[in-house]
Amino acid sequence: MTRRLLEIAANSLASALAAQEGGADRVELCENLGDGGCTPSYGTVAMTRDRLQIPLYVLIRPRAGDFLYDAIERDVMLRDIESCVRLGCDGVVIGALAPDGSVDEAVCRELMAAAGNLGVTFHRAFDVARDQKLALEAVIGLGCERVLTSGAHSSAPEGADTIAALMRQADGRIRVMAGAGITEDNLAALVARSGADEFHASAKMLLASRMQHIGRGIAGLDAHWLQSDVTRVRALRAALDA
């Protein structure tokens, strides 16, 4: 049996190191997980590249919200990809949609050209595309090595049957990676239903602030934060290896 791969969506260097220690096969580095993830800072990417021995992919997404990007946002994404190339990252995670909900192939080709020899994953913009069957063919045509999907549902376990259908449609032409809402408790069932062999999870837990004084009641200034947990990564790894 082919070994099932585990990718951890790491929102910091600390999360990436927890992913590595817990047995993840690859890290997708990002920030602002609560908003679906955005591009991490240059410093975070640089230090993570220095400290990580497993493959490092970087999310290229300039803001939260939709996946329709203007010229300025495209230039930002191109610059971020250029930084990833210079820093020796293994890949980038991209995606863009046209106003009608189809894959914006022109923008994606620009981003892929900037990535050069880096690996490319198409992110969950795929899940809000107008038609996933058509979107999959477009992503395959672009030459992406994989697509991350929840099966166009809020979580991969909910979309497991759609993921299975996408696996059949892909027929080995692209890797289909299941992601969103994956935990150590639902992973085994998702493996069985979806037929996927790559899985994407954050393995996060809430860390309590060490501050003696914690201000309360101010929206957006919470003292606690989310970080990938090595124990949860190990549990996901064990579930995949069972």
Secondary structure in CASP SS format (residue, H / E / C, confidence):
PFRMAT SS
TARGET T0000
AUTHOR 0000-0000-0000
METHOD secondary structure of the structure
MODEL  1
M C 1.00
T C 1.00
R C 1.00
R C 1.00
L E 1.00
L E 1.00
E E 1.00
I E 1.00
A E 1.00
A E 1.00
N C 1.00
S C 1.00
L H 1.00
A H 1.00
S H 1.00
A H 1.00
L H 1.00
A H 1.00
A H 1.00
Q H 1.00
E H 1.00
G H 1.00
G C 1.00
A C 1.00
D C 1.00
R E 1.00
V E 1.00
E E 1.00
L E 1.00
C C 1.00
E E 1.00
N C 1.00
L H 1.00
G H 1.00
D H 1.00
G C 1.00
G C 1.00
C E 1.00
T C 1.00
P C 1.00
S C 1.00
Y H 1.00
G H 1.00
T H 1.00
V H 1.00
A H 1.00
M H 1.00
T H 1.00
R H 1.00
D H 1.00
R H 1.00
L C 1.00
Q C 1.00
I C 1.00
P C 1.00
L E 1.00
Y E 1.00
V E 1.00
L E 1.00
I C 1.00
R C 1.00
P C 1.00
R C 1.00
A C 1.00
G C 1.00
D C 1.00
F C 1.00
L C 1.00
Y C 1.00
D C 1.00
A H 1.00
I H 1.00
E H 1.00
R H 1.00
D H 1.00
V H 1.00
M H 1.00
L H 1.00
R H 1.00
D H 1.00
I H 1.00
E H 1.00
S H 1.00
C H 1.00
V H 1.00
R H 1.00
L H 1.00
G C 1.00
C C 1.00
D C 1.00
G E 1.00
V E 1.00
V E 1.00
I E 1.00
G C 1.00
A C 1.00
L E 1.00
A C 1.00
P C 1.00
D C 1.00
G C 1.00
S C 1.00
V E 1.00
D C 1.00
E H 1.00
A H 1.00
V H 1.00
C H 1.00
R H 1.00
E H 1.00
L H 1.00
M H 1.00
A H 1.00
A H 1.00
A H 1.00
G C 1.00
N C 1.00
L C 1.00
G E 1.00
V E 1.00
T E 1.00
F E 1.00
H C 1.00
R H 1.00
A H 1.00
F H 1.00
D H 1.00
V H 1.00
A C 1.00
R C 1.00
D C 1.00
Q H 1.00
K H 1.00
L H 1.00
A H 1.00
L H 1.00
E H 1.00
A H 1.00
V H 1.00
I H 1.00
G H 1.00
L H 1.00
G C 1.00
C C 1.00
E C 1.00
R E 1.00
V E 1.00
L E 1.00
T E 1.00
S C 1.00
G C 1.00
A C 1.00
H C 1.00
S C 1.00
S C 1.00
A C 1.00
P C 1.00
E C 1.00
G C 1.00
A H 1.00
D H 1.00
T H 1.00
I H 1.00
A H 1.00
A H 1.00
L H 1.00
M H 1.00
R H 1.00
Q H 1.00
A H 1.00
D C 1.00
G C 1.00
R C 1.00
I C 1.00
R E 1.00
V E 1.00
M E 1.00
A E 1.00
G E 1.00
A C 1.00
G C 1.00
I C 1.00
T C 1.00
E C 1.00
D C 1.00
N C 1.00
L H 1.00
A H 1.00
A H 1.00
L H 1.00
V H 1.00
A H 1.00
R H 1.00
S H 1.00
G C 1.00
A C 1.00
D C 1.00
E E 1.00
F E 1.00
H E 1.00
A E 1.00
S C 1.00
A C 1.00
K E 1.00
M E 1.00
L E 1.00
L E 1.00
A C 1.00
S C 1.00
R C 1.00
M C 1.00
Q C 1.00
H C 1.00
I C 1.00
G C 1.00
R C 1.00
G C 1.00
I C 1.00
A C 1.00
G C 1.00
L C 1.00
D C 1.00
A C 1.00
H C 1.00
W E 1.00
L E 1.00
Q E 1.00
S E 1.00
D C 1.00
V H 1.00
T H 1.00
R H 1.00
V H 1.00
R H 1.00
A H 1.00
L H 1.00
R H 1.00
A H 1.00
A H 1.00
L H 1.00
D H 1.00
A C 1.00
END
